[in-house]
Amino acid sequence: MKPRPGLQLGTASPEETRELGASVGSVLRPGDVISLTGDLGAGKTTFVQGAARALGATDPVLSPTFMLVREYRGRIPIYHLDVYRLERVQDVMDLGFDELLGRQGIVFIAWGDAIEALLPPEHIQVELTIPDGESHRSLELTWYGRSWAARIEHLAAAVERWRA
């Protein structure tokens, strides 16, 4: 899987992170996988809250840390996984990871870099970091695969407001 150059983005508040997530969510389609990586507490769930809102989910989006997988109903089914506490690749498979990918929903994976080998060749990665001593968030959006090559201009336009 060869990554493409990332889009450098920044947000100044949790609400802006939600708005950025909503902008990304507006270009997602069935089968898309989004790997969320970065600093602990940087806003992975906050990002998913915005994306889920854009996808029509009305239930509150909560961190899946202790549930491991949360499902939300929107125009497209939304699956939010957290693999932070899982110790083995087999644990991810036991969650029904392959089945989730085959359901033609949108799959968000917190700590997706921990299962990089399991990610499909077509996905995007959103890395959220907290610069030292800063209250804002830095985000890098990287895309993988041919389907994203055809969609990256639309995605870049959707997130232009937050370009660093």
C-alpha positions, 0 to 999 in steps of 0.5 A, spaced: 500 500 500 503 506 497 500 512 501 499 519 497 501 525 499 497 528 505 493 534 506 495 538 511 489 541 515 488 544 522 482 546 527 482 551 532 476 547 537 472 541 537 467 544 533 471 545 528 474 538 528 467 536 528 465 540 522 472 538 518 469 531 520 462 533 516 466 535 510 470 529 509 463 525 511 460 529 505 464 525 500 464 518 503 460 512 500 459 505 501 465 501 503 469 507 505 474 505 510 477 511 514 483 509 519 484 514 525 491 515 528 495 520 532 495 522 539 491 520 545 485 525 546 486 529 539 479 528 537 478 522 533 471 521 536 470 528 535 472 527 528 467 521 527 461 525 530 462 530 525 462 525 519 456 521 522 452 527 522 454 528 515 452 521 513 445 522 517 446 519 524 442 522 529 444 518 535 450 521 539 457 518 537 460 515 543 467 513 543 468 505 542 473 504 547 470 499 551 465 497 546 470 496 541 465 497 535 459 501 535 454 502 529 450 508 527 444 508 522 444 514 517 443 514 510 449 509 510 451 504 516 456 507 520 461 502 524 466 505 529 471 501 531 477 502 537 482 497 536 487 500 542 486 495 547 486 489 542 493 485 543 493 481 537 490 481 530 486 475 531 482 479 536 480 484 531 478 478 526 474 475 532 470 482 532 468 480 525 472 485 522 472 482 515 464 482 515 464 489 517 468 491 511 463 487 507 457 490 509 458 496 504 457 501 510 462 506 512 468 504 517 472 508 522 477 505 525 480 508 531 488 507 532 487 504 525 495 504 524 495 498 529 492 494 524 495 497 518 496 490 515 489 488 515 486 495 512 484 494 505 488 497 499 483 503 498 482 507 504 484 514 507 488 515 514 486 521 518 492 523 523 490 527 529 496 530 533 496 536 538 502 540 537 506 541 544 503 547 548 497 548 543 490 548 543 489 547 536 489 540 532 493 538 526 491 533 522 494 530 516 489 526 511 493 521 507 489 517 501 491 510 499 488 506 492 486 508 485 478 509 487 481 515 492 486 518 486 479 519 482 476 522 488 481 526 492 480 533 488 473 533 491 475 531 498 481 536 497 475 541 495 471 539 501 476 540 506 480 547 503 477 551 509 482 547 514 488 547 509 494 549 513 
